[in-house]
Amino acid sequence: MVELNTYSKINEEIKFTEDETVELLKLSEKEILVLILSELKKISENTHN
């Protein structure tokens, strides 16, 4: 199980500028899911190393 501190760290790293937010809102559901899965893969790799 992942420690609570890991979630806090992840939450702090997820911050978007206004322009980034506008661009994210333009994405399709499929594109958003791909981004989420990509980030989860990175997080998983980082926590296992």
C-alpha positions in Angstrom: 0.0 0.0 0.0 1.2 3.5 -0.8 1.9 5.8 2.1 -0.3 8.9 2.6 2.8 11.1 2.1 3.1 9.9 -1.5 -0.4 11.2 -2.2 0.3 14.6 -0.6 3.5 14.9 -2.8 1.5 14.0 -5.9 -1.2 16.5 -5.1 1.4 19.3 -4.6 2.9 18.5 -8.0 -0.4 18.7 -9.9 -0.8 22.4 -10.5 -1.9 24.0 -13.7 -1.7 27.5 -15.1 -4.8 29.1 -16.6 -3.6 28.4 -20.1 -2.8 24.7 -19.3 -6.3 24.4 -17.8 -7.9 25.8 -20.9 -6.0 23.3 -23.1 -6.9 20.4 -20.8 -10.6 21.3 -21.1 -10.3 21.0 -24.9 -9.2 17.4 -24.7 -11.5 14.5 -25.4 -12.3 11.9 -22.8 -10.0 9.4 -24.5 -7.1 11.8 -24.5 -7.7 12.6 -20.8 -7.7 8.9 -19.9 -4.4 8.4 -21.8 -2.8 11.3 -19.9 -4.1 9.9 -16.6 -2.8 6.4 -17.3 0.6 7.8 -18.4 0.9 9.7 -15.2 -0.1 6.7 -13.1 2.6 4.7 -14.9 5.2 7.3 -14.0 4.1 7.5 -10.4 4.1 3.7 -10.1 7.6 3.4 -11.6 8.8 6.2 -9.2 7.4 4.5 -6.1 8.9 1.1 -7.0 12.4 2.6 -7.5 
